[in-house]
Amino acid sequence: MENKQMPEIEDLEVTVEEYLEGMAAGIDVLELERLKRRGIPENLALEVMEIAPRVINGTATPEEIVRGIMILTPSLREQLTDAT
């Protein structure tokens, strides 16, 4: 019999109320918290979350794709945060 372990549950310290408020506003609060924990500032995290669905469905512009890659790459992200 194969011993399968449960995946570890990640505690993002988001309350149910915060989650529901975010969903009502169209924001995936859990994904936002994951991105912020990776060191991505909230404004850039929200931007990449807006770009991602267009990348997935093939409607993102080349500029949006490059911007998303820059946000997700720490060394390139520094260029974005230094420019602001």
C-alpha positions as CSV (number, residue, x, y, z in Angstrom):
1,M,0.0,0.0,0.0
2,E,1.4,3.4,-1.0
3,N,1.9,5.9,1.8
4,K,0.6,9.2,0.5
5,Q,1.3,12.3,2.7
6,M,-1.1,15.2,2.8
7,P,0.3,18.3,1.3
8,E,1.2,20.9,3.9
9,I,-1.4,23.6,4.4
10,E,0.1,27.1,4.0
11,D,-1.1,29.6,6.7
12,L,-1.4,32.9,4.9
13,E,-2.9,34.6,7.9
14,V,-6.0,35.7,6.0
15,T,-9.3,35.8,7.8
16,V,-12.5,34.5,6.2
17,E,-13.8,38.1,6.2
18,E,-10.7,39.3,4.4
19,Y,-11.0,36.5,1.9
20,L,-14.7,37.2,1.2
21,E,-14.1,41.0,0.9
22,G,-11.3,40.3,-1.6
23,M,-13.5,37.9,-3.6
24,A,-16.3,40.5,-3.7
25,A,-13.8,43.0,-5.0
26,G,-12.5,40.5,-7.6
27,I,-9.2,39.9,-5.9
28,D,-7.8,36.5,-5.0
29,V,-6.5,37.4,-1.6
30,L,-4.7,34.1,-1.1
31,E,-2.7,34.5,-4.3
32,L,-2.0,38.2,-3.4
33,E,-0.5,37.1,0.0
34,R,1.6,34.3,-1.7
35,L,3.1,36.9,-4.1
36,K,3.7,39.4,-1.3
37,R,5.5,36.7,0.7
38,R,7.8,36.2,-2.3
39,G,8.8,39.8,-1.9
40,I,6.6,41.3,-4.5
41,P,5.2,44.7,-3.5
42,E,1.4,44.7,-3.3
43,N,0.9,47.1,-6.3
44,L,3.1,44.9,-8.5
45,A,1.4,41.7,-7.2
46,L,-2.0,43.1,-8.2
47,E,-0.6,44.0,-11.6
48,V,0.8,40.5,-12.3
49,M,-2.5,39.0,-11.1
50,E,-4.3,41.1,-13.7
51,I,-1.9,40.1,-16.5
52,A,-1.9,36.4,-15.7
53,P,-5.3,35.5,-17.1
54,R,-4.6,37.2,-20.4
55,V,-1.3,35.3,-20.7
56,I,-3.2,32.1,-20.1
57,N,-5.9,32.8,-22.6
58,G,-3.4,34.1,-25.2
59,T,-4.6,37.7,-25.3
60,A,-1.7,39.4,-23.5
61,T,0.4,41.8,-25.4
62,P,4.1,41.2,-25.7
63,E,4.6,44.2,-23.4
64,E,2.3,42.7,-20.7
65,I,4.2,39.4,-20.9
66,V,7.6,41.1,-20.5
67,R,6.2,43.2,-17.6
68,G,4.8,40.1,-15.9
69,I,8.2,38.3,-16.2
70,M,9.9,41.4,-14.8
71,I,7.6,41.5,-11.8
72,L,8.1,37.8,-11.1
73,T,11.9,37.9,-11.4
74,P,13.6,39.4,-8.3
75,S,16.6,40.9,-10.1
76,L,14.4,42.5,-12.8
77,R,11.8,43.6,-10.3
78,E,14.4,45.7,-8.6
79,Q,14.5,47.8,-11.8
80,L,10.8,48.4,-11.5
81,T,10.8,49.3,-7.9
82,D,13.9,51.5,-8.3
83,A,12.2,53.4,-11.1
84,T,9.2,54.4,-8.9
